[in-house]
Amino acid sequence: MYCPKCGAKNSDQSDFCVQCSEQIRQNVQVAGAPSPQISSHLVPAILCTLFCCLPLGIVAIIYAAQVNGKAAAGDHAGAQDSAHKAAVWCWVSFGLGLAGTLIYLFVVIIGAAASSSSGY
């Protein structure tokens, strides 16, 4: 195993670099210790898909679906990354859905005002 900071070669069992003392092994689990719970954001992803922006909501669902599999495989960093990406895509989907709704309401109001002022 090589140190990400200085590049020195270390044994595979080392937790710290022999050259610069940088921590090289992270997420070391104690045997029998429970793994941290990671929220997958699946429910918000489904709701954003149904009510906000379908294409971006699907991207959020895909990332949310990866969280539990990665956590079960012991890839907690990957599970955290997928959960973060799912949350980001949920917010982007929500924002675009909200912006689209506001633009639609603005156009309807302008159209109603224009038709009532023309006398027809």
PyMOL commands that set and color helices and strands:
alter all, ss='L'
color gray80, all
select helices_A, chain A and resi 42-51+54-72+76-117
alter helices_A, ss='H'
color red, helices_A
deselect
rebuild
show_as cartoon
